[in-house]
Amino acid sequence: MKTRFLAAVTALCALNVAALAQAPMPRLERRGSVTHLLVDGKPWLCLGGELLNNAASTAENVRPVWPVLANMHLNTVLVGVGWGWTEPEPGRYDFSALDGVLRDARSNHLRVVLLWFGSWKNGTSSYPPAWVKRNWQKYPIARDREGKGREILSPLSDVNRDADGEAYTALMRHVREVDSGTRTVIMVQLENEVGLLGDSRDRSKEANAAFAAPVPRELMDYLQRHKSTLLPETRTLWEGAGARTSGTWLEVFGSGPAADEAFMAWHYARYMNRIAELGKKEYPLPVLANAWIVQPQDKKPGDYPSGGPQAHNHDFWRAGAPQIDVLAPDIYLPNFAEIATLYSRNGNPLFIPETRADAANVFYAVGQLNAQMFSPFGIERQAASDSPLARAYDVLTQLAPLILDHQGTGTMKAVVVQSGAEPEKVQLGDYVFDFAVGRGWRAAQPAAGRGYAILIQTGPDEFWVAGADLSIRFASTVPAAPMASLASVEEGRFENGAWIVQRHLAGDDTGMGGDDRASLRLTADPRILRFSLYGYR
Ligand code: DGJ
């Protein structure tokens, strides 16, 4: 009896393992104009947060954070893995911190994006192991004009690249071995905010020789093949120097620091492409590279990391690093939408691995800009289940399937309206929606100084809206019935994908308690409304 029971348990376990082993690999898939990240075979909206740099250097240190993040309605956590702490001696790997992280993430139903802090982190080389840093004769560093060494591994060195590549390969092998069943790890960020700080290019002997040599054929061919779709920045640079099809870096890209930057971008891209390629051979997770973006006070490359995946360098990165799937901005500046738009050109999918915890921005990013990832930095510092971000994530978790379905279809819009600004007008189908802050009966000014919303059309007269601190009025574009109003309104929640109506709204709750025009009110607490409209005259 006991034996039969054991045999049955063993068979069940085997079945389970087989089922788990078949969980599809996370991957990117382009649908029309939008690229989704597929997790378990379905589009995944990364409502994320990035841990402080060294939080996960031991599992113990980060253990208390997981349940807090899950309570904030995050579904993805971005976790740093340092080369130094995973390869303390050449060829000896220690993945115990990572194993603990994955165990705790799983038990809190969170997915993980690994950030490989290998050769570079914020331009400098603080994360390579001590045995690499100390042996700078073997692992060459970048040098200034006087030949003085910088604390930055040279991207022109194959020795550096191969050492980093071996460690990264070991990491990907380990992830494959321990995570193929559950696919907790869904993506990797390779390095962090790379590029040369303090100068426009590496001036080591090797770098000087490469800079004086002809621009590699692969890059020249890429520029010619993609001539008609190059970014305006690339075109200006290349055409400004005569659109030559061969020559040295100075001949092809002119004598300014932009030529230095193109040179660095190419070499960072090649270096990282090789590492990404090696890692994908072990375990083909999608890979992103993040950018320290150009700041308003920056005057020249080197003030920001020269040659990183900044928006104006994307053609060099595309040419040099086809294995890197996403070039991503870290956005801390206030012109969030403008920067995000620069990183969405030429089909680059919008993933934002670092930003501020701003509820309005996450709504705008996923609803208007087709972002697939939003991830405030230092998320454990924001940890409160009733913070504006947590409440926004709660609503977006419920709406994620609808949002992902409507991205890139022209049936979804998002708005952010500042206090005191003119109302924002948006058209969907036959209706015009007018979003304003602090308007109408019993209206209050939002504490955050702005309101935000996502609007989705699901039928000719059927809509969903979610957001906070806005009043919405309607008009129709149909000449025979130019006025528009609310036919019905439901307030509710999605639970396990099913819409649960909590209240039917009219009267006071649709502005008609003290106003003669119907309107929808999104209060300070973000909420979801389903409504239908009708036109009249
Ligand atoms: C941007 C970096 O990418 C992060 O790792 C971190 O260093 C933050 N800056 C600090 O604000």
Boltz pocket constraint, residues with backbone or C-beta under 6 A from the ligand:
constraints:
  - pocket:
      binder: B
      contacts: [[A, 53], [A, 122], [A, 192], [A, 193], [A, 330], [A, 354], [A, 377]]
      max_distance: 6.0
